[in-house]
Amino acid sequence: MKNKIQINNKWVGDGYPTFIIAEAGSNHNRDLAQAKQLIDIAAEAGADAVKFQLFKAEKHYPQSVEKDGRKSRYQLTKEKELPNEWIPQLVEQCNNRGIQFMCSAFYCEAIDLLTPYVGAHKIASSEMNHYPLIQHAWGTQKPLIISVGMAEQSEVNDLVGMLDHLEGNNGYSLMHCTVSYPTDLKDVNLKVISSFKQRYDVPIGLSDHTTDPLVVPVAAVALGANIIEKHFTISRSLPGPDHSYALEPEELRMMVKAVRDVEAALGSGEKKVTAVEQKLKNSLRRTIFAIKNINTGEKITIDNVDILRAAEAGIGLDPKEYHKILGKKVVRDIKAFDLINKISLDQ
């Protein structure tokens, strides 16, 4: 079961619908009502899950203070923290709106806090080498979704090697990601999805930080991505570092619809005549016709038969039989523009 994972009631992997994560991140601005509004927007857009982030400044950076009039990374992170006490309320809102609650965990205690509420643990790119955190998350028996931005191929190989030696059958997914906010199209490198799918027998996804709602997600799904994660906001005009590159509500809706549309267009990969093609196939494909009256005992020649579109005439001999029937005698009269059938020919 390595090549698929189950997140609550949804399977993720080849042959299943793309799992779409609407990334709320820190765009709640520490306002519970705003966080709940983000859940509503994600649900209305048709996303499978809405994801927040659970971090603590003291678990991120050494404590430091303002320097030269500029806030430290520690201070900026402190201002974006999601309060722990919100989590049950956010989960309840998700349940009411029929969307899964997810939350990236950045320290082990966050894993413990989130485990009762999430169907999978999300590990951010910044933590992909934090093996103690990943191993702690694995111990919850939940599947893992791990972003691998800022990583060399060798680092991803090491991560996969570590995961594949862990006991348990949780399953995991790797998310290609470019850690740049926003990401330029030239830096996306979508072909990594294809190479990952060839190299690793696990679901592969994309965490996309471009500003366009359609180009990269649609192309990623066409390349086989099993998960799409995209930041969104109520409005890009809101204050805060993560709003400016996030999708607005209508753009998120457009993205979800485009992903579902491209899934429908991709089909099964099996080449066959579709139901809508069959009628046209019967009329547009060519068959062998008599173009003159041919009497019993006469031979089929290039002068009395031709290969024409069947139109309403029905189905006669396939054109591939043309050279085989030249020179054969007909065993009954054939009128001009009647179909040539094997039963009319001397066997």
N, C-alpha and C positions, 0 to 999 in steps of 0.2 A: 504493500500500500504506500510505498514511498512516493509514487508519482501522483498522489492526490492526498488532500487533507480534508477534514471535516470541521467546519466552523459552525458550531451549533447545528442547525438543521440544513446547512448548505455544504455540498461537496465542492471542492475547488481543485481543478486540474483539467487536463485535456478531455474534451467531450462534455464539459459542464459549462454553464454560463460564466462569463467573466465576473469575478467578484469585485465590486466597485466600492472603494472606501472613500468617503467624503471626509477629508482631513480638516477638522475644525482647529486642531492645534491649540494655540493660545489666543485665537481670535475671539475668545469670550471676554477679553479685557477685564477679567475678574468681576464680571457682572453675571449673576446666575440667570437672570431673565434673558440676557443676550445668549448665554450658552444654550438655554432651552430653545431659543429662536433658531439657533444654528441647527439643532436637531430637527426642528420642524422643516427647515429648508431642505436638509439632506433627504428627509423622508419624502417630501413632496417631489423632489427631483428624481426619485426612484433608486437612490443608492442602496446598496446592501447593508452598509455599516457607516456609522459616523464615528470618527476617532478624535479623542482629545489626547493630551500629553500630561503625564504625572511626573513632575520633577521637583526637586528642592535645591535651592541655590547652594546650600552647604554641602550637598552631594555632587555638585557640579564643579565649583571653583573654590579656591582658597578665599577666605573672607578678606575683602579689601574695601577701601573707601574711595570716594571721589578724588580724582587727581587732575589737576589743571583744569578744573571746571567740568570734567567729563566723568560720567558715571562709570563705575567698573563693571566688568562682566557679571560679577557677583550681584551687584545692585540691580542691574537690568534684569537678570534672571529672577531675582526675588520678586520683582514687580509683576511677573507673568505667571507665577505659580497658581495652579489650580487647587483650591482648598479641598482637602480630603473629604470633608463633610458633604460636599456637593455630590459625590459619586452616587450614593443611593438615589438621589433625586434625578440625576441625569439618566440613570438606568431606568427608573420608572417612566420618565418621559419617552425614552427610546421604546420601551415596551408598549406604551400607549400609542405610539406612532408606527409600530410595526417595523422597526429598523434595529439592527444590532448595535449595541454599545461596544466600542473598542477604545483602548487607551494605551499609548506607548508608555512603557515603564523604564525609568532611567536609574533605578537603584533597587536592591533586593527587597527592601520593605515595601516598595511600591508593587512589586510582583505579588507579594503576599496579600496586600490590600485589594488588588484587582482580581485575583484568581476567582473568587466566587461570582464575579459579575461578567467576565469576558469568555468568549468561545475560543479565543486564541490570544497569545501574547505577542505584541508587536515590539521588535527591537529596532531602534533607530540606527542609521549608518554610523553615527558617532560612537555607538556602543558595540559595533560588530566584533571588535577585538577584546571586549570585556567578557572573557570567557566565564569568570565566576558568575556574572549576572545571567548569561545565557544558560549556563548549567543549572542555576537556581530556577530559572523559568522552565527549563525542561523537566525538572523534578515535580512540577505541578501536574504533569500528564496532559497539559494543553498543547496543541500544535503551536509552532512558532512561525512568525513571519519576520524575516530578517532583511533589512535594507543593507546594501553593500556599497554605498557611495564612498568615495575617497579611497577605494581599495584597488590594489594591484591584483592581477589574476592569482598570483601565488598566495596572497592573503585569503582570497575566497577559497582556494583549494585547501588551505590549512583549516579554515572554518568548517568546510564540508567534511574534511577528514575527522575533525574533532566530533562533530555532530554524529557522524556515522558510526562512531565507536561508543556512543552513549547507549545505555540500556533503555528499553522502552520503545513504544510504537506510536509516539505522539505524531510524528511527521513534521515536516517543516517546508517552508517556501523561501526562495531567495528573491529579493526585489532589486532589480537594477535601478540605479539612482545616480544623478549628478547633483552634488551638493553645491548649488549656486542659486541664489535667490534674487531675481528670477534666473532661470537657465536659458542661455541662447540656444537656438536650434542647432547650431554647429557643434555644440558640446553635449548633445543628448546621446549620440552614439547608440541608436536603437538596435543596431546589428548585434549588440551584446546579448539581447534577448535570444536571438537565434543560436548564438554560440553556447549560451548557458543551457538551452534546451537540448542541444546535442551532447553537452559535457556532463550534465547532472540530471538524474532521473527524479526530479522533484518539480512541483509547480513553480513557474517563474513569473514574476510580476514586474511592474514598473511603478516607481514613485516619481511622479512628474512634477517639476517645478517651473515649466514654461508657462507663459501667460495665455497662450492660445488654448481655447477649450477643446479643439477638435483634432488638430494635425497630429500631435504626438500620441494621444490616447488611441485614436483610430488606427494609426500605423502600428502601434504596439500590439493591438489586438490582432491585426492582420498578420503580424509576425509570430503570433502564438501566445501572447501574454495571457496569463490566467488571472491576474489581479491588476487592477489599476487603482492607484491612490493619487488624489489630487486635492490640493488646498482650496478652501473656499471661504467666503466671508459674506457678511450681510451687505457690506459696501466697502469698496476700495478706498473711500474717503475717510474711513474711520482711523483714529490714531492707533499707532502700534506698528511694530516692525514686520508683521506677517500679513497684513491686509493688502499691501500694494501689489503683490504678485498673485493673489488668490482670485479664484473665479467668483463672480457675483451670482446670485441665485438663478437667473435665467441662463447664464452660461453653464452652470452646473447641470441644469436640466437638459440643455442642448448636448452636453458631453455624454450624459447617461443615454440619451436617445440615440446618439451617433454610435456609441459602443454597441447597443442592442441591434441597431440597423446593420452594422458591419458584421456582427455575429450571424445574422440572418443571411446576409449576402455570402458569407464564407461557405456556408453549407457543410456537407459531410466530407467532401474531398473525393467521393466516389463519382466517376464520370458515368452518367446515365441520362436517358431521355426523360425530361420532366413532363409532368402531366400537361403543362401549358404548351409544351413543344410538340406533343404527339400529333395533334390535328394538323399543324403546319408541316410537320415532317411528312405526313401522308400525302399532302398536296404539293409540297415543294420539291421533294426528292424525285429523282428521275427514274423512269422505268422504260421498258422496250415496247414500242408501238409498231404496228403495221402502218405504213404511210400510203400503201396501195392495196387494192383488193388482192388477196393471195388465195388462189384456188387449191383445192385438195391435190396433193402430189407435187406442187411446185416447191422449189427450194427457197429458203431464207437467204436473201442477198443484201448487200449494202444499199441496194436501190429500192428495196421494198420494206425496210424497217429503219427506225431511227430511235434515238434516245431522247425522250421528251419528259417534261414535268408531268406528274400524274394528274394534277388538278383534281377534278371530281371523278375521274375514271376508275379509281380503285388502285389495287396493288398488283402489278404484273411482275415479270422477271426483272431481277436486279441487273443494272448495267454491267456488273462484273461477269454476267453470263453471255454478254454480247458476242464475243469471238467464239465462244463454244457452240452457239446455235447457228452460226453462218454455215450454209451448205446443208442444213437439215431440211427434210421434207415436212410439209404440214399435212396433218391427217384429217383436217376438216377445213372448210372454207373460213377465211378470216377477212373481215371487211376492213377497209381503210380506216385507220385511227382507232381500231380495236386493240386492246392489250394483247401482247403475246404471252401465253402461258405454256408451261411444259406439257400440259395435256393436249395442246394443239399440235405438238411436234412428234415426229417419228423418234422413238427412243432407241 
